[in-house]
Amino acid sequence: MAEVEETLKRIQSHKGVVGTMVVNAEDKEYLLIVIQNPCE
């Protein structure tokens, strides 16, 4: 799980990224949605 969290943090730190979504591919359910404040 720590590896996944590190990957998400690395993706979120890129310029222009305002959010991330993690989706269960089998059920097509949203597991996690993170929206960052684009004004920061």
SULNORTA-V320785 format. One record per residue. N is the residue number from 1. RES is the residue in one small letter. PHI is phi in whole degrees, 0 to 359 (NA if undefined). OMEGA is omega in whole degrees, -180 to 180 (* if undefined). D_FIRST is the distance of its C-alpha to the first C-alpha in whole Angstrom. Layout:
# SULNORTA-V320785
n=<N/N>
res=<RES/RES>
phi=<PHI/PHI>
omega=<OMEGA/OMEGA>
d_first=<D_FIRST/D_FIRST>
This chain:
# SULNORTA-V320785
n=<1/2/3/4/5/6/7/8/9/10/11/12/13/14/15/16/17/18/19/20/21/22/23/24/25/26/27/28/29/30/31/32/33/34/35/36/37/38/39/40>
res=<m/a/e/v/e/e/t/l/k/r/i/q/s/h/k/g/v/v/g/t/m/v/v/n/a/e/d/k/e/y/l/l/i/v/i/q/n/p/c/e>
phi=<NA/297/295/294/297/298/297/297/298/295/296/293/279/289/298/94/279/248/184/225/228/246/237/285/294/286/264/54/257/282/261/205/230/236/248/264/286/291/275/288>
omega=<180/179/179/180/177/179/178/179/180/178/-177/-178/180/179/177/178/-179/179/176/177/174/-174/173/-174/-178/-176/-177/177/176/179/-177/174/179/177/179/178/-178/-179/-178/*>
d_first=<0/4/5/5/6/9/10/11/12/14/16/17/19/21/24/25/22/22/19/16/16/13/15/15/18/19/20/20/19/17/14/14/17/17/20/21/25/27/29/27>
